């Protein structure tokens, strides 16, 4: 399947997802949550994490519809350029 120029990368240490389209870079919320539905950023609590079907579906829809250019959450948390992460 064509990604329409969008790169999707899981940042393993932070559990966040990095989305790249051209010069736009977006840090998307983690698709992995603990048993209480909370993120464990940088795995500080050390609890098991589970794939969140709802968050994964939302990310899949964002990618499949090439919505990075017009999705409000993605635009709000994105930057243009190389000084992001």
ABEGO torsion letter per residue (X at the ends): XBAGGBBBBBBAAAGBBBBBBEABBBBBBBABBBAAGBBBBGGAAGBBBBBBAAAAAAAAAAAAAGAAAABAAAAAABBBEAAAX
